[in-house]
Amino acid sequence: MKIVHFSDEELNTFYKKIGENVKRIRKEKNFTQMALALSIEHNSVGHIAKAELSKYGKHFNLEQLYKIAKVLDVTVSELVDS
């Protein structure tokens, strides 16, 4: 089995891109951060804001991405790859 090492910078870029995609699509669908947080049963708008900006080590987990995709009527891959 091949072991692959990922730099912190590479992972941070990945998380930042996802946050940017969530923010862009959320705005296109006219959702506020609060509306999105409540729609995915998350009690903190702060987490949404920080994850969209990839600040303070915050990012979306798989369950959150799944819920966000359902709420915004997009695929998870659109949140990750766009």
C-alpha positions in Angstrom: 0.0 0.0 0.0 1.3 3.4 -0.9 1.4 6.0 1.8 0.6 9.5 0.7 1.5 12.5 2.8 -0.6 15.7 2.6 0.7 19.1 3.7 -1.3 21.3 6.0 -1.4 23.9 3.2 -2.9 21.4 0.8 -5.6 20.4 3.2 -6.3 24.1 4.1 -6.7 24.9 0.4 -9.1 22.0 0.0 -11.3 23.2 3.0 -11.1 26.8 1.8 -12.4 25.8 -1.6 -15.3 23.9 -0.1 -16.2 26.9 2.1 -16.1 29.2 -0.9 -18.4 26.9 -2.8 -20.9 26.6 0.1 -20.9 30.4 0.4 -21.3 31.1 -3.3 -24.1 28.5 -3.7 -25.8 29.6 -0.5 -25.9 33.2 -1.7 -27.1 32.1 -5.2 -30.0 30.3 -3.5 -30.7 33.4 -1.3 -30.0 31.6 2.0 -28.5 33.5 5.0 -26.0 31.8 7.1 -28.6 31.7 9.9 -31.2 30.1 7.6 -28.6 27.5 6.5 -27.5 26.7 10.0 -31.1 26.2 11.1 -31.9 24.1 8.0 -29.1 21.6 8.8 -30.1 21.5 12.4 -27.0 23.3 13.5 -27.4 25.7 16.4 -24.4 27.9 15.6 -24.3 30.4 12.7 -20.7 31.1 13.8 -19.7 27.7 12.7 -21.2 28.2 9.3 -19.4 31.6 9.0 -16.0 30.2 10.1 -16.3 27.1 7.9 -17.2 29.2 4.9 -14.0 31.3 5.5 -12.0 28.3 6.7 -11.0 30.2 9.8 -9.9 29.0 13.2 -9.6 25.4 12.0 -13.3 25.1 11.3 -14.6 23.2 8.3 -17.6 21.3 7.2 -17.8 17.6 8.0 -19.4 15.0 5.7 -22.7 15.0 7.5 -22.9 18.8 7.3 -22.0 18.7 3.6 -24.6 16.1 2.9 -27.3 18.2 4.7 -26.2 21.4 3.0 -26.3 19.8 -0.4 -29.9 18.6 0.3 -31.0 22.0 1.6 -29.5 23.9 -1.3 -30.6 21.3 -3.8 -27.2 20.5 -5.2 -24.9 17.5 -5.1 -22.1 17.1 -2.6 -19.7 17.0 -5.5 -20.8 20.5 -6.5 -19.8 21.7 -3.0 -16.5 20.0 -3.2 -15.5 20.2 -6.8 -17.0 23.5 -8.2 
